[in-house]
Amino acid sequence: GAESGLLLEKNKLHEALDIALSLKNTIDESMSPEFVYALYVLMAEIYLLLHQRDKHEVTIKEVKGYIYESSSQYLLKNLSAYEARTTILNGDKTAAEEWLKNYFVNDNSFNEFYKIYRNFTTARAYILLMQTDKAWVVLNKLKALSENYDRLLDTAEADVLLAIVEWITGKKKEAQNRLLGVLLSMQQYGFIRVIANEGKAVLPILSS
């Protein structure tokens, strides 16, 4: 599972999918719901990046079914964050507004690691809605948390989003320097998705 995820970060999508599909065939009741959930979402993300929308939607339905079958409804918050992130990355401001209305979003607990994925979704919602002050505070907390856990990719994700905030608030040089730092740190591993995932939002900084 880790190997598939790292191949995804390198944008080796077909290789990542082959491993994930092979792993899916081994799912049984001995596996933790968190692991099975992570595998399904990994597959959904690969299908999305391969522009296989039908398979993406089928996989989302499968994971929702699994969550209820395994009585793991606590995972629905993270799945909701994943679905919201997908639409927010497409520039859907209504989706961003709806995400921020969730009762579990406004608790300001950005120092709890198990909430990191949904909190990154919150940061993206703030950016899309041009609530840049809130995004800045949240992302610096997420970066500190990621560094504390020695999470290289999470730290890079925070810095990419911070660079976007800097760029859209007129701090062009700071954005360039920050993104350059991310590029250099990721280069040795071949990880590009953490940057490419942000699409048009990151293009002006890359071009500059």
HUVEN-V878863 format. One line per field, one symbol per residue. phi: phi as a letter, one per 20 degrees, with the letter a starting at -180 (. if undefined). burial: + if it has 24 or more other C-alpha atoms within 12 Angstrom, else -. A space follows every 10 residues. Layout:
# HUVEN-V878863
phi=???
burial=???
This chain:
# HUVEN-V878863
phi=.ffffffffe mefffffgff fffgfefbff efgfffgfff fgfgffgffe mdffffffff ffffffgffe ldffffffff ffffggfffe neffffffff effeeeelee ddffefffff ffffffffem efffffffff ffffffffel dgffffffff ffffffffdn efffffffff ffgffegfem ecffefgelf fegfffff
burial=+--+++++++ +-+--++-++ --++------ --++++++++ +++++++++- -----+--++ --++-++--- ----++++++ +++++++++- +-+-++++++ ----+----+ +---++++++ +++++++++- -+-+++++++ ++++++---- --++++++++ ++++++++-- ----++-+++ -++--+---- ++++++++-- ++--++--
